[in-house]
Amino acid sequence: MSGSILIVEDEPKLAALLSDYLDQAGFATEILTNGLAVPPRVRAVPPDLVLLDLMLPGCDGLEVCKELRSFSSVPIIMVTARIEEIDRLLGLELGADDYICKPFSPREVVARVKAVLRRTGGEAAHRTEGLALDPDCYRAEFNGAELELTAIEFKLLQHLAAQPGRIFSRQQLMDQIYPDQRIVSDRTIDSHIKKLRRKLAEIAPDEELIGSVYGVGYRFET
């Protein structure tokens, strides 16, 4: 399964832990720490799911959930240390799809994320404008034609396509496709992008699917 997960959590260690586990499960993650930042981010680049902590600076999770539901149907999993039933019910009545109580196992969170995405329509093959990616077998197709990609090229395409239109810096892409933090030149990303573009162009010569922003990075074009 793949997709983009917005983690809204103000505890840095917990946010990083969740991000690591979800990244390993094939998801692209982004972390926000302030509730006020969530609605504009979701409007600008809608994720596939929001993992939303209840206790947040700026604006608490219940208010964030309520505002998100005023314009978006993005799946929301509430995360809370409060165990009072009223908070659980209120969170769900505001439109949350599920909730998880702290403390929890990161593996449980990954399992719940996958379950909610399956239930709300997110399947293992992530599709964006004719692109189909199946991370379980590293298979990629565009407009029905199979792409012969290396594992690195697949991960790179998966990460870019998970958030169409978002610009990723070379460093962000390196962190994603080389989680072991090996030392590589940022020009390595340029080389992978060049090969990926060439393979995509063989199938869709009239479309530029991976755009570049000079001095900034790359994005998957919507």
JOPE-V900590 format. One record per residue. N is the residue number from 1. PHI is phi as a letter, one per 30 degrees, with the letter a starting at -180 (none if undefined). D_FIRST is the distance of its C-alpha to the first C-alpha in whole Angstrom. Layout:
N&PHI&D_FIRST / N&PHI&D_FIRST
This chain:
1&none&0 / 2&b&4 / 3&k&7 / 4&c&10 / 5&c&12 / 6&c&16 / 7&c&17 / 8&c&21 / 9&a&23 / 10&c&26 / 11&c&26 / 12&e&25 / 13&d&25 / 14&d&22 / 15&d&20 / 16&d&20 / 17&d&19 / 18&d&16 / 19&d&15 / 20&d&15 / 21&d&13 / 22&d&10 / 23&e&11 / 24&d&11 / 25&d&7 / 26&j&6 / 27&c&7 / 28&c&11 / 29&b&13 / 30&b&17 / 31&c&20 / 32&b&23 / 33&c&25 / 34&b&28 / 35&d&27 / 36&d&29 / 37&d&27 / 38&d&24 / 39&e&25 / 40&d&26 / 41&d&23 / 42&d&21 / 43&d&24 / 44&d&23 / 45&b&20 / 46&d&18 / 47&d&14 / 48&d&11 / 49&a&13 / 50&c&16 / 51&c&16 / 52&c&20 / 53&d&23 / 54&d&26 / 55&c&29 / 56&b&29 / 57&d&31 / 58&i&32 / 59&a&31 / 60&d&30 / 61&d&26 / 62&d&28 / 63&d&29 / 64&d&26 / 65&e&24 / 66&d&27 / 67&d&28 / 68&e&24 / 69&d&25 / 70&d&28 / 71&b&26 / 72&b&22 / 73&c&20 / 74&e&17 / 75&e&15 / 76&b&17 / 77&c&17 / 78&d&21 / 79&b&21 / 80&b&25 / 81&c&28 / 82&d&30 / 83&c&30 / 84&d&33 / 85&e&32 / 86&d&33 / 87&d&30 / 88&d&27 / 89&d&29 / 90&d&30 / 91&d&26 / 92&d&25 / 93&d&28 / 94&d&27 / 95&j&24 / 96&d&21 / 97&c&18 / 98&a&19 / 99&b&20 / 100&b&20 / 101&c&24 / 102&d&25 / 103&d&25 / 104&b&21 / 105&d&19 / 106&e&17 / 107&d&14 / 108&d&15 / 109&d&14 / 110&e&11 / 111&d&11 / 112&d&12 / 113&d&10 / 114&d&7 / 115&d&10 / 116&d&12 / 117&d&9 / 118&d&9 / 119&d&13 / 120&c&13 / 121&j&12 / 122&d&8 / 123&c&7 / 124&d&4 / 125&d&7 / 126&d&7 / 127&c&11 / 128&b&14 / 129&h&18 / 130&i&17 / 131&c&14 / 132&b&12 / 133&b&9 / 134&c&7 / 135&d&6 / 136&d&7 / 137&b&10 / 138&h&11 / 139&c&12 / 140&b&13 / 141&b&15 / 142&b&18 / 143&h&20 / 144&i&19 / 145&c&20 / 146&d&18 / 147&c&18 / 148&c&19 / 149&c&18 / 150&d&18 / 151&e&16 / 152&d&17 / 153&d&17 / 154&d&14 / 155&d&13 / 156&d&15 / 157&d&14 / 158&d&11 / 159&d&12 / 160&d&15 / 161&d&13 / 162&d&11 / 163&b&15 / 164&e&17 / 165&i&21 / 166&d&20 / 167&d&22 / 168&c&21 / 169&d&24 / 170&e&24 / 171&d&24 / 172&d&21 / 173&d&19 / 174&d&21 / 175&d&20 / 176&d&16 / 177&c&17 / 178&b&19 / 179&d&18 / 180&d&21 / 181&i&24 / 182&d&26 / 183&d&28 / 184&b&28 / 185&d&29 / 186&d&28 / 187&d&29 / 188&d&27 / 189&d&24 / 190&e&26 / 191&d&27 / 192&d&23 / 193&d&23 / 194&d&26 / 195&d&25 / 196&d&21 / 197&d&24 / 198&d&26 / 199&d&23 / 200&d&22 / 201&d&26 / 202&d&26 / 203&c&24 / 204&b&25 / 205&d&28 / 206&c&29 / 207&b&26 / 208&c&26 / 209&d&22 / 210&c&22 / 211&c&25 / 212&b&27 / 213&c&29 / 214&e&32 / 215&i&32 / 216&c&29 / 217&l&26 / 218&b&23 / 219&b&21 / 220&d&19 / 221&d&22 / 222&d&21
